[in-house]
Amino acid sequence: MTHSQKLLQRLDAIGLSLEGAAGALALIGLGSAGSETARMDAFSDLDFFVIVQAGYKQAFIADLGWLTAVHPIAFQFMNTADGYKLLFADDIFCEFAVFEKAELAHIPFSAERIVWRAESFDPATVKPKQASTAAVNVEWLVGEAVTNLYVGLCRYRRGEKLSAARFVQGYAVDRVLELAALVETEQPAFRDVFGAERRFEQRFPVTAVNLPDFVPGYNHTPQAAQAILHYLDTHFTVHPAMKNLIMSLAAGRIYQPPAIKTRSMLHESFG
């Protein structure tokens, strides 16, 4: 049996366990355990929601007997007020949350699949909140990326290398990921509306070639900033003042902008 088969079998078994539990209404698989089972592989885990009747939520969170009845648990911890991250004894990892039916309309999720439901549960209830479809603000994204580079380089030169890496190799790169769709055509792949970095290499292979230069590591923030700046300057408009400042900081120089001549200085020059 493959790992994917084991995962799907375990999810079905959880559904059967819930069928016999008072207050349970539905089991909803998410992501690769939901409607995207085609991408499930040897490194996948189980993401799911358990939907229960009003008043039963805390009982399902406090007592995980509905899971131990399926397979022994090796590790668990409550990572949110609604659920757990959990490892079964056979190394199947899960992330799940328990919600009452009325809460579901306010919870963002995607790629869902109803694995099990009680006859009284209306499948039309499973209507996830729609992701924002706001237009991309290029000026804002480029401005954020460029200023992240500047702040990160200043912190690097101050010796704050960890903070610098986050600003340059984290925050600035996040903006590049959002801009990639304006540079190349997105290729077919499963999209994650909650994480632009998911399967980015498959979706935007041209931009992804640059990722090793964008994220070279803790000691290489100046090189990362130069690579990101070059990408931004190639495909978009970077303000010359910011460009010069970032290039100087990346090279270890403190940028000195050209002096602005005053009326008195011009008078002295031409006497």
Buried (B, 14 or more C-beta within 10 A) or exposed (E): EEBBEBBBEBBBBBBEBBEEBEBBBBBBBBBBBBBBBEBBEEEBBBBBBBBBBEEBBEBBBEEBEBBBBBBEBEEBEEEEEBBBBBBBEEEBBBBBBBBBBEBBEEEEBBBBBBBBBEEEBEEEBBEBEEEEEEEEEBEEBBBBBBBBBBBBBBBBBEEBBEBBBBBBBBBBBBBBBBBBBEBBEEEEBBBBBEEBEBBBBBBBEEBBEBBEBBBBEEEBBBBBBBBBBBBBBEBBEBEEEBBBBBBBBBEEEEEEEEEEEEEEEEEEEEE
